[in-house]
């Protein structure tokens, strides 16, 4: 089974357990994102990310270019409580 197939299976199982109102809201939000055109601005695998500066959870700013001088950079976004 491919990663995409596994993710689709997990998505389907999750949706079957969620209240129908929540599924409707998530579906509408996804469609709004698609309609906004933001998907066309997303980076594709293998594309270099632009330079950026972001705060950590304590408010300390980190610059991607500076961090890359120390080695590979992995960026993880954590949405928080679902």
mmCIF file as gemmi writes it, N, C-alpha and C atoms, coordinates in Angstrom:
data_model
loop_
_atom_site.group_PDB
_atom_site.id
_atom_site.type_symbol
_atom_site.label_atom_id
_atom_site.label_alt_id
_atom_site.label_comp_id
_atom_site.label_asym_id
_atom_site.label_entity_id
_atom_site.label_seq_id
_atom_site.pdbx_PDB_ins_code
_atom_site.Cartn_x
_atom_site.Cartn_y
_atom_site.Cartn_z
_atom_site.occupancy
_atom_site.B_iso_or_equiv
_atom_site.pdbx_formal_charge
_atom_site.auth_seq_id
_atom_site.auth_asym_id
_atom_site.pdbx_PDB_model_num
ATOM 1 N N . UNK Axp A 1 ? 0.851 -1.177 0 1 0 ? 1 A 1
ATOM 2 C CA . UNK Axp A 1 ? 0 0 0 1 0 ? 1 A 1
ATOM 3 C C . UNK Axp A 1 ? 0.896 1.24 0 1 0 ? 1 A 1
ATOM 4 N N . UNK Axp A 2 ? 0.572 2.196 -0.844 1 0 ? 2 A 1
ATOM 5 C CA . UNK Axp A 2 ? 1.359 3.432 -0.916 1 0 ? 2 A 1
ATOM 6 C C . UNK Axp A 2 ? 0.998 4.353 0.247 1 0 ? 2 A 1
ATOM 7 N N . UNK Axp A 3 ? 1.855 5.357 0.471 1 0 ? 3 A 1
ATOM 8 C CA . UNK Axp A 3 ? 1.577 6.34 1.524 1 0 ? 3 A 1
ATOM 9 C C . UNK Axp A 3 ? 0.257 7.043 1.252 1 0 ? 3 A 1
ATOM 10 N N . UNK Axp A 4 ? 0.018 7.418 -0.004 1 0 ? 4 A 1
ATOM 11 C CA . UNK Axp A 4 ? -1.228 8.116 -0.339 1 0 ? 4 A 1
ATOM 12 C C . UNK Axp A 4 ? -2.447 7.238 -0.045 1 0 ? 4 A 1
ATOM 13 N N . UNK Axp A 5 ? -2.361 5.961 -0.369 1 0 ? 5 A 1
ATOM 14 C CA . UNK Axp A 5 ? -3.473 5.053 -0.094 1 0 ? 5 A 1
ATOM 15 C C . UNK Axp A 5 ? -3.712 4.922 1.418 1 0 ? 5 A 1
ATOM 16 N N . UNK Axp A 6 ? -2.623 4.84 2.168 1 0 ? 6 A 1
ATOM 17 C CA . UNK Axp A 6 ? -2.74 4.753 3.623 1 0 ? 6 A 1
ATOM 18 C C . UNK Axp A 6 ? -3.38 6.008 4.192 1 0 ? 6 A 1
ATOM 19 N N . UNK Axp A 7 ? -2.939 7.182 3.711 1 0 ? 7 A 1
ATOM 20 C CA . UNK Axp A 7 ? -3.508 8.445 4.182 1 0 ? 7 A 1
ATOM 21 C C . UNK Axp A 7 ? -4.986 8.559 3.828 1 0 ? 7 A 1
ATOM 22 N N . UNK Axp A 8 ? -5.358 8.136 2.63 1 0 ? 8 A 1
ATOM 23 C CA . UNK Axp A 8 ? -6.768 8.175 2.227 1 0 ? 8 A 1
ATOM 24 C C . UNK Axp A 8 ? -7.606 7.247 3.1 1 0 ? 8 A 1
ATOM 25 N N . UNK Axp A 9 ? -7.052 6.095 3.453 1 0 ? 9 A 1
ATOM 26 C CA . UNK Axp A 9 ? -7.757 5.155 4.317 1 0 ? 9 A 1
ATOM 27 C C . UNK Axp A 9 ? -7.961 5.754 5.713 1 0 ? 9 A 1
ATOM 28 N N . UNK Axp A 10 ? -6.92 6.392 6.243 1 0 ? 10 A 1
ATOM 29 C CA . UNK Axp A 10 ? -7.027 7.046 7.549 1 0 ? 10 A 1
ATOM 30 C C . UNK Axp A 10 ? -8.036 8.191 7.509 1 0 ? 10 A 1
ATOM 31 N N . UNK Axp A 11 ? -8.01 8.96 6.426 1 0 ? 11 A 1
ATOM 32 C CA . UNK Axp A 11 ? -8.95 10.074 6.266 1 0 ? 11 A 1
ATOM 33 C C . UNK Axp A 11 ? -10.394 9.56 6.26 1 0 ? 11 A 1
ATOM 34 N N . UNK Axp A 12 ? -10.619 8.5 5.523 1 0 ? 12 A 1
ATOM 35 C CA . UNK Axp A 12 ? -11.964 7.933 5.442 1 0 ? 12 A 1
ATOM 36 C C . UNK Axp A 12 ? -12.429 7.418 6.802 1 0 ? 12 A 1
ATOM 37 N N . UNK Axp A 13 ? -11.547 6.742 7.514 1 0 ? 13 A 1
ATOM 38 C CA . UNK Axp A 13 ? -11.9 6.222 8.839 1 0 ? 13 A 1
ATOM 39 C C . UNK Axp A 13 ? -12.189 7.361 9.805 1 0 ? 13 A 1
ATOM 40 N N . UNK Axp A 14 ? -11.41 8.425 9.725 1 0 ? 14 A 1
ATOM 41 C CA . UNK Axp A 14 ? -11.6 9.578 10.602 1 0 ? 14 A 1
ATOM 42 C C . UNK Axp A 14 ? -12.932 10.264 10.317 1 0 ? 14 A 1
ATOM 43 N N . UNK Axp A 15 ? -13.24 10.44 9.048 1 0 ? 15 A 1
ATOM 44 C CA . UNK Axp A 15 ? -14.498 11.102 8.677 1 0 ? 15 A 1
ATOM 45 C C . UNK Axp A 15 ? -15.717 10.289 9.109 1 0 ? 15 A 1
ATOM 46 N N . UNK Axp A 16 ? -15.583 8.974 9.075 1 0 ? 16 A 1
ATOM 47 C CA . UNK Axp A 16 ? -16.732 8.14 9.449 1 0 ? 16 A 1
ATOM 48 C C . UNK Axp A 16 ? -17.042 8.243 10.944 1 0 ? 16 A 1
ATOM 49 N N . UNK Axp A 17 ? -16.046 8.667 11.746 1 0 ? 17 A 1
ATOM 50 C CA . UNK Axp A 17 ? -16.237 8.801 13.185 1 0 ? 17 A 1
ATOM 51 C C . UNK Axp A 17 ? -16.631 10.221 13.595 1 0 ? 17 A 1
ATOM 52 N N . UNK Axp A 18 ? -16.416 11.185 12.721 1 0 ? 18 A 1
ATOM 53 C CA . UNK Axp A 18 ? -16.676 12.593 13.045 1 0 ? 18 A 1
ATOM 54 C C . UNK Axp A 18 ? -18.157 12.923 12.877 1 0 ? 18 A 1
ATOM 55 N N . UNK Axp A 19 ? -18.654 13.871 13.683 1 0 ? 19 A 1
ATOM 56 C CA . UNK Axp A 19 ? -20.044 14.328 13.493 1 0 ? 19 A 1
ATOM 57 C C . UNK Axp A 19 ? -20.22 14.92 12.095 1 0 ? 19 A 1
ATOM 58 N N . UNK Axp A 20 ? -21.385 14.737 11.506 1 0 ? 20 A 1
ATOM 59 C CA . UNK Axp A 20 ? -21.626 15.204 10.135 1 0 ? 20 A 1
ATOM 60 C C . UNK Axp A 20 ? -21.429 16.714 10.002 1 0 ? 20 A 1
ATOM 61 N N . UNK Axp A 21 ? -21.751 17.48 11.064 1 0 ? 21 A 1
ATOM 62 C CA . UNK Axp A 21 ? -21.557 18.931 11.011 1 0 ? 21 A 1
ATOM 63 C C . UNK Axp A 21 ? -20.07 19.273 10.87 1 0 ? 21 A 1
ATOM 64 N N . UNK Axp A 22 ? -19.22 18.526 11.575 1 0 ? 22 A 1
ATOM 65 C CA . UNK Axp A 22 ? -17.776 18.769 11.505 1 0 ? 22 A 1
ATOM 66 C C . UNK Axp A 22 ? -17.248 18.431 10.123 1 0 ? 22 A 1
ATOM 67 N N . UNK Axp A 23 ? -17.729 17.332 9.547 1 0 ? 23 A 1
ATOM 68 C CA . UNK Axp A 23 ? -17.3 16.942 8.201 1 0 ? 23 A 1
ATOM 69 C C . UNK Axp A 23 ? -17.716 18.004 7.191 1 0 ? 23 A 1
ATOM 70 N N . UNK Axp A 24 ? -18.915 18.536 7.339 1 0 ? 24 A 1
ATOM 71 C CA . UNK Axp A 24 ? -19.394 19.59 6.437 1 0 ? 24 A 1
ATOM 72 C C . UNK Axp A 24 ? -18.512 20.828 6.533 1 0 ? 24 A 1
ATOM 73 N N . UNK Axp A 25 ? -18.177 21.236 7.753 1 0 ? 25 A 1
ATOM 74 C CA . UNK Axp A 25 ? -17.327 22.416 7.956 1 0 ? 25 A 1
ATOM 75 C C . UNK Axp A 25 ? -15.948 22.194 7.349 1 0 ? 25 A 1
ATOM 76 N N . UNK Axp A 26 ? -15.366 21.012 7.587 1 0 ? 26 A 1
ATOM 77 C CA . UNK Axp A 26 ? -14.034 20.717 7.036 1 0 ? 26 A 1
ATOM 78 C C . UNK Axp A 26 ? -14.055 20.683 5.508 1 0 ? 26 A 1
ATOM 79 N N . UNK Axp A 27 ? -15.103 20.108 4.959 1 0 ? 27 A 1
ATOM 80 C CA . UNK Axp A 27 ? -15.225 20.041 3.497 1 0 ? 27 A 1
ATOM 81 C C . UNK Axp A 27 ? -15.357 21.439 2.903 1 0 ? 27 A 1
ATOM 82 N N . UNK Axp A 28 ? -16.183 22.288 3.523 1 0 ? 28 A 1
ATOM 83 C CA . UNK Axp A 28 ? -16.351 23.666 3.044 1 0 ? 28 A 1
ATOM 84 C C . UNK Axp A 28 ? -15.043 24.447 3.157 1 0 ? 28 A 1
ATOM 85 N N . UNK Axp A 29 ? -14.326 24.281 4.252 1 0 ? 29 A 1
ATOM 86 C CA . UNK Axp A 29 ? -13.054 24.989 4.45 1 0 ? 29 A 1
ATOM 87 C C . UNK Axp A 29 ? -12.036 24.554 3.403 1 0 ? 29 A 1
ATOM 88 N N . UNK Axp A 30 ? -12.007 23.259 3.105 1 0 ? 30 A 1
ATOM 89 C CA . UNK Axp A 30 ? -11.09 22.748 2.079 1 0 ? 30 A 1
ATOM 90 C C . UNK Axp A 30 ? -11.423 23.347 0.72 1 0 ? 30 A 1
ATOM 91 N N . UNK Axp A 31 ? -12.686 23.411 0.383 1 0 ? 31 A 1
ATOM 92 C CA . UNK Axp A 31 ? -13.104 23.99 -0.898 1 0 ? 31 A 1
ATOM 93 C C . UNK Axp A 31 ? -12.765 25.475 -0.967 1 0 ? 31 A 1
ATOM 94 N N . UNK Axp A 32 ? -12.933 26.189 0.146 1 0 ? 32 A 1
ATOM 95 C CA . UNK Axp A 32 ? -12.58 27.614 0.166 1 0 ? 32 A 1
ATOM 96 C C . UNK Axp A 32 ? -11.085 27.806 -0.081 1 0 ? 32 A 1
ATOM 97 N N . UNK Axp A 33 ? -10.266 26.944 0.513 1 0 ? 33 A 1
ATOM 98 C CA . UNK Axp A 33 ? -8.819 27.029 0.273 1 0 ? 33 A 1
ATOM 99 C C . UNK Axp A 33 ? -8.496 26.762 -1.193 1 0 ? 33 A 1
ATOM 100 N N . UNK Axp A 34 ? -9.114 25.733 -1.766 1 0 ? 34 A 1
ATOM 101 C CA . UNK Axp A 34 ? -8.888 25.43 -3.182 1 0 ? 34 A 1
ATOM 102 C C . UNK Axp A 34 ? -9.309 26.601 -4.058 1 0 ? 34 A 1
ATOM 103 N N . UNK Axp A 35 ? -10.478 27.181 -3.773 1 0 ? 35 A 1
ATOM 104 C CA . UNK Axp A 35 ? -11.004 28.288 -4.566 1 0 ? 35 A 1
ATOM 105 C C . UNK Axp A 35 ? -10.16 29.557 -4.433 1 0 ? 35 A 1
ATOM 106 N N . UNK Axp A 36 ? -9.434 29.685 -3.319 1 0 ? 36 A 1
ATOM 107 C CA . UNK Axp A 36 ? -8.624 30.889 -3.096 1 0 ? 36 A 1
ATOM 108 C C . UNK Axp A 36 ? -7.405 30.959 -4.006 1 0 ? 36 A 1
ATOM 109 N N . UNK Axp A 37 ? -7.03 29.819 -4.592 1 0 ? 37 A 1
ATOM 110 C CA . UNK Axp A 37 ? -5.849 29.795 -5.454 1 0 ? 37 A 1
ATOM 111 C C . UNK Axp A 37 ? -4.555 29.547 -4.702 1 0 ? 37 A 1
ATOM 112 N N . UNK Axp A 38 ? -4.635 29.34 -3.412 1 0 ? 38 A 1
ATOM 113 C CA . UNK Axp A 38 ? -3.424 29.165 -2.606 1 0 ? 38 A 1
ATOM 114 C C . UNK Axp A 38 ? -2.649 27.898 -2.99 1 0 ? 38 A 1
ATOM 115 N N . UNK Axp A 39 ? -3.347 26.893 -3.488 1 0 ? 39 A 1
ATOM 116 C CA . UNK Axp A 39 ? -2.68 25.641 -3.861 1 0 ? 39 A 1
ATOM 117 C C . UNK Axp A 39 ? -1.651 25.892 -4.96 1 0 ? 39 A 1
ATOM 118 N N . UNK Axp A 40 ? -1.949 26.799 -5.871 1 0 ? 40 A 1
ATOM 119 C CA . UNK Axp A 40 ? -1.014 27.126 -6.944 1 0 ? 40 A 1
ATOM 120 C C . UNK Axp A 40 ? 0.249 27.813 -6.45 1 0 ? 40 A 1
ATOM 121 N N . UNK Axp A 41 ? 0.208 28.348 -5.232 1 0 ? 41 A 1
ATOM 122 C CA . UNK Axp A 41 ? 1.37 29.022 -4.672 1 0 ? 41 A 1
ATOM 123 C C . UNK Axp A 41 ? 2.214 28.084 -3.81 1 0 ? 41 A 1
ATOM 124 N N . UNK Axp A 42 ? 1.727 26.869 -3.57 1 0 ? 42 A 1
ATOM 125 C CA . UNK Axp A 42 ? 2.432 25.921 -2.71 1 0 ? 42 A 1
ATOM 126 C C . UNK Axp A 42 ? 3.694 25.405 -3.397 1 0 ? 42 A 1
ATOM 127 N N . UNK Axp A 43 ? 4.693 25.096 -2.583 1 0 ? 43 A 1
ATOM 128 C CA . UNK Axp A 43 ? 5.918 24.511 -3.107 1 0 ? 43 A 1
ATOM 129 C C . UNK Axp A 43 ? 5.689 23.046 -3.433 1 0 ? 43 A 1
ATOM 130 N N . UNK Axp A 44 ? 6.313 22.583 -4.482 1 0 ? 44 A 1
ATOM 131 C CA . UNK Axp A 44 ? 6.26 21.175 -4.837 1 0 ? 44 A 1
ATOM 132 C C . UNK Axp A 44 ? 7.468 20.474 -4.236 1 0 ? 44 A 1
ATOM 133 N N . UNK Axp A 45 ? 7.397 19.157 -4.065 1 0 ? 45 A 1
ATOM 134 C CA . UNK Axp A 45 ? 8.548 18.422 -3.53 1 0 ? 45 A 1
ATOM 135 C C . UNK Axp A 45 ? 9.813 18.712 -4.338 1 0 ? 45 A 1
ATOM 136 N N . UNK Axp A 46 ? 10.886 18.954 -3.627 1 0 ? 46 A 1
ATOM 137 C CA . UNK Axp A 46 ? 12.173 19.225 -4.272 1 0 ? 46 A 1
ATOM 138 C C . UNK Axp A 46 ? 12.44 20.689 -4.555 1 0 ? 46 A 1
ATOM 139 N N . UNK Axp A 47 ? 11.412 21.527 -4.447 1 0 ? 47 A 1
ATOM 140 C CA . UNK Axp A 47 ? 11.605 22.959 -4.688 1 0 ? 47 A 1
ATOM 141 C C . UNK Axp A 47 ? 12.216 23.601 -3.444 1 0 ? 47 A 1
ATOM 142 N N . UNK Axp A 48 ? 13.148 24.536 -3.636 1 0 ? 48 A 1
ATOM 143 C CA . UNK Axp A 48 ? 13.713 25.215 -2.468 1 0 ? 48 A 1
ATOM 144 C C . UNK Axp A 48 ? 12.699 26.185 -1.86 1 0 ? 48 A 1
ATOM 145 N N . UNK Axp A 49 ? 12.697 26.235 -0.558 1 0 ? 49 A 1
ATOM 146 C CA . UNK Axp A 49 ? 11.813 27.164 0.138 1 0 ? 49 A 1
ATOM 147 C C . UNK Axp A 49 ? 12.433 28.554 0.128 1 0 ? 49 A 1
ATOM 148 N N . UNK Axp A 50 ? 11.623 29.589 0.097 1 0 ? 50 A 1
ATOM 149 C CA . UNK Axp A 50 ? 12.179 30.933 0.182 1 0 ? 50 A 1
ATOM 150 C C . UNK Axp A 50 ? 12.733 31.179 1.591 1 0 ? 50 A 1
ATOM 151 N N . UNK Axp A 51 ? 13.617 32.139 1.711 1 0 ? 51 A 1
ATOM 152 C CA . UNK Axp A 51 ? 14.135 32.508 3.031 1 0 ? 51 A 1
ATOM 153 C C . UNK Axp A 51 ? 12.974 32.993 3.891 1 0 ? 51 A 1
ATOM 154 N N . UNK Axp A 52 ? 13.011 32.634 5.168 1 0 ? 52 A 1
ATOM 155 C CA . UNK Axp A 52 ? 11.947 33.068 6.071 1 0 ? 52 A 1
ATOM 156 C C . UNK Axp A 52 ? 12.485 33.218 7.484 1 0 ? 52 A 1
ATOM 157 N N . UNK Axp A 53 ? 11.719 33.946 8.273 1 0 ? 53 A 1
ATOM 158 C CA . UNK Axp A 53 ? 12.007 34.094 9.699 1 0 ? 53 A 1
ATOM 159 C C . UNK Axp A 53 ? 10.707 33.856 10.441 1 0 ? 53 A 1
ATOM 160 N N . UNK Axp A 54 ? 10.773 32.984 11.444 1 0 ? 54 A 1
ATOM 161 C CA . UNK Axp A 54 ? 9.579 32.631 12.214 1 0 ? 54 A 1
ATOM 162 C C . UNK Axp A 54 ? 9.912 32.574 13.697 1 0 ? 54 A 1
ATOM 163 N N . UNK Axp A 55 ? 8.921 32.88 14.544 1 0 ? 55 A 1
ATOM 164 C CA . UNK Axp A 55 ? 9.153 32.749 15.983 1 0 ? 55 A 1
ATOM 165 C C . UNK Axp A 55 ? 8.898 31.313 16.439 1 0 ? 55 A 1
ATOM 166 N N . UNK Axp A 56 ? 9.607 30.898 17.493 1 0 ? 56 A 1
ATOM 167 C CA . UNK Axp A 56 ? 9.298 29.615 18.113 1 0 ? 56 A 1
ATOM 168 C C . UNK Axp A 56 ? 8.214 29.841 19.163 1 0 ? 56 A 1
ATOM 169 N N . UNK Axp A 57 ? 7.915 28.834 19.921 1 0 ? 57 A 1
ATOM 170 C CA . UNK Axp A 57 ? 6.828 28.921 20.892 1 0 ? 57 A 1
ATOM 171 C C . UNK Axp A 57 ? 7.116 29.898 22.026 1 0 ? 57 A 1
ATOM 172 N N . UNK Axp A 58 ? 8.386 30.294 22.172 1 0 ? 58 A 1
ATOM 173 C CA . UNK Axp A 58 ? 8.75 31.253 23.215 1 0 ? 58 A 1
ATOM 174 C C . UNK Axp A 58 ? 8.922 32.664 22.663 1 0 ? 58 A 1
ATOM 175 N N . UNK Axp A 59 ? 8.679 32.829 21.364 1 0 ? 59 A 1
ATOM 176 C CA . UNK Axp A 59 ? 8.792 34.15 20.752 1 0 ? 59 A 1
ATOM 177 C C . UNK Axp A 59 ? 10.172 34.486 20.216 1 0 ? 59 A 1
ATOM 178 N N . UNK Axp A 60 ? 11.11 33.523 20.259 1 0 ? 60 A 1
ATOM 179 C CA . UNK Axp A 60 ? 12.449 33.748 19.705 1 0 ? 60 A 1
ATOM 180 C C . UNK Axp A 60 ? 12.409 33.556 18.193 1 0 ? 60 A 1
ATOM 181 N N . UNK Axp A 61 ? 12.933 34.53 17.448 1 0 ? 61 A 1
ATOM 182 C CA . UNK Axp A 61 ? 12.925 34.437 15.992 1 0 ? 61 A 1
ATOM 183 C C . UNK Axp A 61 ? 14.079 33.594 15.483 1 0 ? 61 A 1
ATOM 184 N N . UNK Axp A 62 ? 13.782 32.799 14.45 1 0 ? 62 A 1
ATOM 185 C CA . UNK Axp A 62 ? 14.777 31.974 13.791 1 0 ? 62 A 1
ATOM 186 C C . UNK Axp A 62 ? 14.763 32.278 12.303 1 0 ? 62 A 1
ATOM 187 N N . UNK Axp A 63 ? 15.935 32.452 11.734 1 0 ? 63 A 1
ATOM 188 C CA . UNK Axp A 63 ? 16.088 32.763 10.314 1 0 ? 63 A 1
ATOM 189 C C . UNK Axp A 63 ? 16.522 31.493 9.589 1 0 ? 63 A 1
ATOM 190 N N . UNK Axp A 64 ? 15.834 31.141 8.515 1 0 ? 64 A 1
ATOM 191 C CA . UNK Axp A 64 ? 16.125 29.899 7.798 1 0 ? 64 A 1
ATOM 192 C C . UNK Axp A 64 ? 17.532 29.884 7.211 1 0 ? 64 A 1
ATOM 193 N N . UNK Axp A 65 ? 17.981 31.003 6.679 1 0 ? 65 A 1
ATOM 194 C CA . UNK Axp A 65 ? 19.309 31.052 6.084 1 0 ? 65 A 1
ATOM 195 C C . UNK Axp A 65 ? 20.388 30.807 7.133 1 0 ? 65 A 1
ATOM 196 N N . UNK Axp A 66 ? 20.211 31.4 8.294 1 0 ? 66 A 1
ATOM 197 C CA . UNK Axp A 66 ? 21.165 31.207 9.387 1 0 ? 66 A 1
ATOM 198 C C . UNK Axp A 66 ? 21.17 29.75 9.858 1 0 ? 66 A 1
ATOM 199 N N . UNK Axp A 67 ? 19.996 29.164 9.982 1 0 ? 67 A 1
ATOM 200 C CA . UNK Axp A 67 ? 19.91 27.774 10.423 1 0 ? 67 A 1
ATOM 201 C C . UNK Axp A 67 ? 20.525 26.817 9.412 1 0 ? 67 A 1
ATOM 202 N N . UNK Axp A 68 ? 20.387 27.115 8.124 1 0 ? 68 A 1
ATOM 203 C CA . UNK Axp A 68 ? 20.932 26.242 7.083 1 0 ? 68 A 1
ATOM 204 C C . UNK Axp A 68 ? 22.459 26.194 7.095 1 0 ? 68 A 1
ATOM 205 N N . UNK Axp A 69 ? 23.096 27.204 7.688 1 0 ? 69 A 1
ATOM 206 C CA . UNK Axp A 69 ? 24.564 27.164 7.781 1 0 ? 69 A 1
ATOM 207 C C . UNK Axp A 69 ? 25.008 26.069 8.75 1 0 ? 69 A 1
ATOM 208 N N . UNK Axp A 70 ? 24.094 25.593 9.581 1 0 ? 70 A 1
ATOM 209 C CA . UNK Axp A 70 ? 24.419 24.557 10.57 1 0 ? 70 A 1
ATOM 210 C C . UNK Axp A 70 ? 24.068 23.155 10.081 1 0 ? 70 A 1
ATOM 211 N N . UNK Axp A 71 ? 23.36 23.062 8.946 1 0 ? 71 A 1
ATOM 212 C CA . UNK Axp A 71 ? 22.968 21.754 8.412 1 0 ? 71 A 1
ATOM 213 C C . UNK Axp A 71 ? 21.566 21.797 7.846 1 0 ? 71 A 1
ATOM 214 N N . UNK Axp A 72 ? 21.019 20.606 7.605 1 0 ? 72 A 1
ATOM 215 C CA . UNK Axp A 72 ? 19.683 20.49 7.015 1 0 ? 72 A 1
ATOM 216 C C . UNK Axp A 72 ? 18.633 21.103 7.948 1 0 ? 72 A 1
ATOM 217 N N . UNK Axp A 73 ? 17.576 21.592 7.346 1 0 ? 73 A 1
ATOM 218 C CA . UNK Axp A 73 ? 16.511 22.26 8.098 1 0 ? 73 A 1
ATOM 219 C C . UNK Axp A 73 ? 15.201 21.512 7.878 1 0 ? 73 A 1
ATOM 220 N N . UNK Axp A 74 ? 14.554 21.167 8.975 1 0 ? 74 A 1
ATOM 221 C CA . UNK Axp A 74 ? 13.23 20.532 8.923 1 0 ? 74 A 1
ATOM 222 C C . UNK Axp A 74 ? 12.256 21.47 9.619 1 0 ? 74 A 1
ATOM 223 N N . UNK Axp A 75 ? 11.187 21.789 8.942 1 0 ? 75 A 1
ATOM 224 C CA . UNK Axp A 75 ? 10.187 22.701 9.484 1 0 ? 75 A 1
ATOM 225 C C . UNK Axp A 75 ? 8.916 21.914 9.759 1 0 ? 75 A 1
ATOM 226 N N . UNK Axp A 76 ? 8.416 21.996 10.97 1 0 ? 76 A 1
ATOM 227 C CA . UNK Axp A 76 ? 7.219 21.269 11.373 1 0 ? 76 A 1
ATOM 228 C C . UNK Axp A 76 ? 6.2 22.261 11.915 1 0 ? 76 A 1
ATOM 229 N N . UNK Axp A 77 ? 5.017 22.255 11.343 1 0 ? 77 A 1
ATOM 230 C CA . UNK Axp A 77 ? 3.938 23.107 11.825 1 0 ? 77 A 1
ATOM 231 C C . UNK Axp A 77 ? 3.017 22.264 12.685 1 0 ? 77 A 1
ATOM 232 N N . UNK Axp A 78 ? 2.776 22.714 13.892 1 0 ? 78 A 1
ATOM 233 C CA . UNK Axp A 78 ? 1.883 22.005 14.795 1 0 ? 78 A 1
ATOM 234 C C . UNK Axp A 78 ? 0.666 22.885 15.02 1 0 ? 78 A 1
ATOM 235 N N . UNK Axp A 79 ? -0.472 22.41 14.608 1 0 ? 79 A 1
ATOM 236 C CA . UNK Axp A 79 ? -1.706 23.189 14.678 1 0 ? 79 A 1
ATOM 237 C C . UNK Axp A 79 ? -2.189 23.37 16.107 1 0 ? 79 A 1
ATOM 238 N N . UNK Axp A 80 ? -1.893 22.433 16.95 1 0 ? 80 A 1
ATOM 239 C CA . UNK Axp A 80 ? -2.382 22.508 18.323 1 0 ? 80 A 1
ATOM 240 C C . UNK Axp A 80 ? -3.511 21.546 18.552 1 0 ? 80 A 1
ATOM 241 N N . UNK Axp A 81 ? -4.324 21.836 19.512 1 0 ? 81 A 1
ATOM 242 C CA . UNK Axp A 81 ? -5.426 20.934 19.874 1 0 ? 81 A 1
ATOM 243 C C . UNK Axp A 81 ? -6.485 20.89 18.777 1 0 ? 81 A 1
ATOM 244 N N . UNK Axp A 82 ? -6.901 19.722 18.411 1 0 ? 82 A 1
ATOM 245 C CA . UNK Axp A 82 ? -7.949 19.564 17.41 1 0 ? 82 A 1
ATOM 246 C C . UNK Axp A 82 ? -9.275 19.564 18.103 1 0 ? 82 A 1
